[in-house]
């Protein structure tokens, strides 16, 4: 609510006066000391008539209050294009231009609950009616589009094998370039299809990188944009892949029920026969959600299905960005599931390559994923009371980079600070502070 109010440039006092006017009350009766807005911004739910007044102030239909509830309807404030723009190419252009670069100070997700459910429903409806994308229609040469697509693939390769930080600004910039071109070539079906699919690739890179660096609000925006763009192309494959990426994000820091909505949506539209690795990812994410909900049986069954799907993968698998989905990846996913199920000792068995030896350069997993997986290792070691091993694991993560990215430093510090009385932890915290 605070963000919506500040976009109007109103103080709490003046905002309260506007609400009074909308409710037909005399704004002169509102005193400076009135703290209702502060209470609402702190989590107190206003009564229904006040919610309707707030909706009208922000130019929203009062129906949005009933449909989405408090405070989810506030996501529609100022016509947030990520949620409200048409599910078309033009809507994708508007949605990207609406991305906000200011982020909350703590990890959080903005589009949750009923707002997320409505977004998922619109995505599934859009992909059902959009024409299937045809790249290179009429066998025409698309020189500029091909060059940008090649750049996306090159950045993806660099992101997987090296320091992701230099990749991020290039991915961001080229996403905006791609969308800028899309705005001028909307009438050309072949160019439009290729540019949209390339934009999805750039957005996926940004989403994954921002998430693993701890910039959750930015990652969520890129993830929402990627789903929107994929659905607008008509590609069930890409839409399912983007939904499951967003599900991963919600499973890590959000409500597992929201993550389950995304997983279920991806399951409904994924073309499993053409993309068994995507099926493996969906099942692995489902296992993680069940683990968060403490359903051990359902979680293990989903892991078994993930292993079977992975075994069915062939060279013809068309899973987008799925080259690293393999046995090593599944082993790490299993470790994370077991950790969520409260079995840290067993979880560490699946992370053994990260514990026994330095992560080999021949690893199929992106470097940033390895740093994040070492966070799970540290969590498991702290759960077992092995402080020295957790300190060692953090050192190993730091050694992966010339300088550990600040977002990762923050995440490791959150694990370490509750144990700061231990001398080894205290020394490591000072080292991480100096390197940030």
Number of C-alpha atoms within 10 A of each C-alpha: 19 15 13 16 20 12 11 13 11 15 13 19 17 16 18 22 21 20 22 19 15 19 15 10 13 12 16 9 10 15 12 11 7 13 13 14 19 15 12 14 17 11 11 13 13 17 9 13 13 15 21 21 20 28 22 15 18 17 13 19 14 16 12 17 19 13 13 19 16 19 20 19 24 25 21 21 22 14 15 16 21 25 21 16 17 17 23 17 22 15 19 26 23 19 23 23 14 15 15 11 9 8 12 14 9 10 13 16 18 15 21 19 16 17 21 20 17 15 19 20 11 17 23 21 14 20 24 16 12 16 14 15 19 16 17 16 15 8 8 10 12 14 10 13 22 16 10 19 19 13 17 21 15 12 19 20 13 15 20 16 16 16 19 22 16 12 19 20 12 15 23 16 11 19 25 17 15 23 23 15 18 24 16 10 15 16 11 11 15 21 24 24 26 24 28 26 22 25 29 27 25 28 28 26 27 25 29 23 23 21 22 18 22 20 21 27 24 22 25 24 24 28 27 28 26 32 27 33 31 30 30 30 28 22 24 21 21 28 27 30 28 30 28 29 27 26 28 26 21 24 22 15 13 17 17 21 18 20 28 22 18 27 26 17 21 27 20 12 18 22 19 17 14 16 22 26 29 32 27 27 27 30 26 27 27 31 30 32 29 24 23 21 16 14 14 17 11 17 25 20 16 22 24 16 17 24 21 16 21 21 14 13 21 12 5 9 17 18 23 15 15 15 12 15 19 17 13 16 16 20 17 26 22 24 25 24 27 24 23 21 19 15 16 22 15 14 25 24 16 20 21 14 15 21 17 8 9 13 17 10 11 7 14 17 20 19 22 25 16 19 26 17 19 23 20 23 29 25 21 26 21 19 16 14 11 13 18 14 17 26 21 16 23 24 15 18 25 19 13 17 16 8 13 18 18 15 15 21 21 16 15 23 18 11 16 23 13 10 14 15 10 13 10 15 22 15 12 18 19 11 12 19 12 8 13 13
